Amino acid sequence: MSKYFSLQNPHILQKVRFSTHFLLHKRLANHVGKCVDLAACGGIRELDLYFWHYEHYGNPYCTCTTLPSIFFQSPLLVTVLKLEGCHVRDSNFAGFPVLKILTLAYLHIGDQAVLDMVSACPSLENLVLECCLQLKNVNLSSKTMHRLVIKHCTGVKSVLMDLPSLRAFEYDNSVQGKKTEPWKLSQITEFRTTKGVKLASVEVLCLAFMKMNPETLKHIFAIFPNLVDLRMKGCLVNYESQTFPETVKKLYVVDVHIPELIEGFASSVEALHCDSTTKCLGFTSYTAAGRVSFVCLKSVTLAGFFVLSNDALNRLISSCPILEILNLRDCVCIKQLSISSQVLKVLTVKARSNYLESVEIETPNLVSFEYDGPLIVFFQLVFSPALVCVLRFKQCLGYIDDSLLLTSKEIIGKFKKASSLTVSGQDYEWVFSNESNCTLPCWSSWGQLKMKSREIYMFRQARNQIPNLLFVSQCCTTLSIKLCSLTIQLEFADPAETDNISLHLGKVHDCLRDHLVKATIKNFEGGSHEFDLLKFLLRKAHHLKAMFITLKSRAVTENPLVANGFRDLANIPTTARIMVASN
C-alpha cells in the first residue's frame, strides 16, 4: 500500500477511498499519512477514510479505531471529506481551507471536536452528522454553510446554530437500522440560534421522528420564518391552534396524524404529499361541506391510504379549485376509481394489489395519464386530444394470449383519440402515437406504432401480433419492432402512394398486406425464428418494394444454415428487392 501511494502522481489521483480493518492498526498511521501527504499537496480532491466498525444499537464503537494524529498535523487541500467508524480525540485541526462537503458517520466524537472541525473549514457548504451517538449539545458556527444534516444522532438534546447562509436543514431522530415508533418518542430536541437571530435564509426543513409540543412547533416556525419546503416524517405533534407561516409552498408529511397541521397551510401550500402506510391522516374529512378549501393547491400525492374512499377523494378534488396534478399510490379502499375535474392535467395511479377493478375519468384537460398495476377495465374516458398515456400491467408476462390481446384491443380503442399510448407488461411494450401532419385516410387512427420484447419466444408470436396490432391501428406510417437485439422497422404508404391499386378497405382491410412498402432489419443473427418472420413479411406484403437486412457480424455469413436461409428467401415469389449488408 505504501509503495502504491509513493508511485502515484498527486495531480492524477483525484479520489481516494481508504478502507481498513481494525486489526491492521499497526500500519494504519503509515497509510493514513500517505493519504494526508497526497491531500496536502493538492492532488486528492475527494478523500473517504472508512474504518471497520461493529454496528450495533447498544455499542456501535466497541471496535472503533482511533484516527491517527498525523491526520491533523498539516492542512488538507480536499474539497470532499468523509470519516466513518473511528475515534476523533484530537481537536487541534491544522485546517481544511478548501473543504466544501464534510461527512462524519459512526464517529466517537464530542461536541467540542465537531465545533473545532467546522471552524477549521472556512469554505464549508455541506455538513452531514450521522450516527454520532456521543453528541449531546451540538454547537455549529459557519458563515458559508448551506446545508446541514443531523440523522440518527439520538443523544442530541439541543442544536445551537450560527449559520447565516443556511438554506436547508434536515434532522432525523430515529435509530439507524431499527424501527422507530412515533408514540414512543420521549426526548424533545431544542433548536436554538445565537442571540435569538432568525435563520431567514432557510427554505427547506426536514424533520423526522421528533416529539414536538405546541411551544416547540411554534419556536421552529419562529426561527425559520421563510420556509418554502416543509417535510415531516413520523413526528409526534401535540397541536394547538396557532398561526402557520404563509411562505410554505410544499408540504410533505409521512405518518403524521395531525389533520389540523394540513388545514393550517390550506391558504398557502401549492404541493401536498401525504404518505400514511399505517393509518389515514383524516384530513379529507375537513374538505367536506366546504370547511376547508385549498385555494393554492396545484399538486397532490396520496400514498398508502387504507380508508380513503372514492367519495372522499372527489371531495378533496372539489376543494382544490386549481388542482392540476394528482398522484394516487396504493389507495386500496378504492375499487371503482371515478375522477371528475375540469382543471386536472396530470393523473398518476399506481396499485400494487388487485383491489382496483375499474377506472372512469372525466377530465377534458387531461394531457398525461399513467397507470401501473393489475389489468383493469376502463369505462367512460374524457380527456384532451393531446393526452400522453402510459399503461403498465404487472401480471402480463411476455406470453400474449387471445384474452389479453382482446382486452388490449378494447383498451387501445378507449384511448384512440389520444396523441400517444404505451401499453407494456413484464416482457413487452407497444407504443402508439398519432402524427399531427399525417396524410393518412380518415379511417386511420394511429400514425406510429412500436412493439418491443425482451424474450426470444416472442418471435413465434410476432406473426400473429403484428397483424392484430395493425388491425387495431387500421393504418400507420411506421411500425418499429424490437425483439431481443433484433430491430425491425416497417414503413407504410397511404392509398395515394400505392399507384391507385385497389385496396381492401372496411372490415377485411389488411394494413400489412396493402400498405407495407419497405422493411429494414438490423442486427440480424440468422436464427430460424428470424427467417420465419422475414418469410412471413415477404409473403404477406403485396406492395413491398425493398427489404434491407444488416447482419450483426461478418461471422453470420460463414454459417451454412444462414446461407440456406437466404436461398429460401430468394425462392419466395416477390417483387421486393432484398439487400444484405454486414456491420
Buried (B, 14 or more C-beta within 10 A) or exposed (E): EEEEBEEBEBEEBEEBEBEBEBEEEEEBBEBBBBBBBBBBEEBBBBBBBBBBBEBEEEEBBEBBBBBBEBBBBBBBBBBBBBBBBBBBEBBEBBBBEBBBBBBBBBBBBBBEBBBBBBBBBEBBBBBBBBBBBBBEBBBBBBEBBBBBBBBBBBEBEBBBBBBBBBBBBBBBBBBBEEEBEBEEBEEBBBBBBEEEEEBEBBBBBBBBBBBBBEEBBBBBBEBBEEBBBBBBBBBBBEBEEEEBBEBBBBBBBBBBBBBBBBBBBBBBBBBBBBBBEEEBBBBBBBBBEEEBBBEBBBBBBBBBBEEBBBEBBBBBBBBBEEBBBBBBBBBBBBEEBBBBBEBBBBBBBBBEEEBBEEBBBBBBBBBBBBBBBBBBBBEEBEBBEBBBBBBBBBEBBBBBEEEBBEBBBEBBEBBBBBBBBBBBBBBBBBBBBBBEEBEBEEEBBBBBBBBBBBBBEBBEBBBEBBBBBBBBBBBBBBBBBBBBEBBBBBBBBBBEEBEEEEBEBEEEBBBBBBBBBBBBBBBBBBBEBBBBBBBBBBEBBBBBBBBBBBBBEEEBEEEEEBEEBBEEBEEEEBEBEBEBEEE
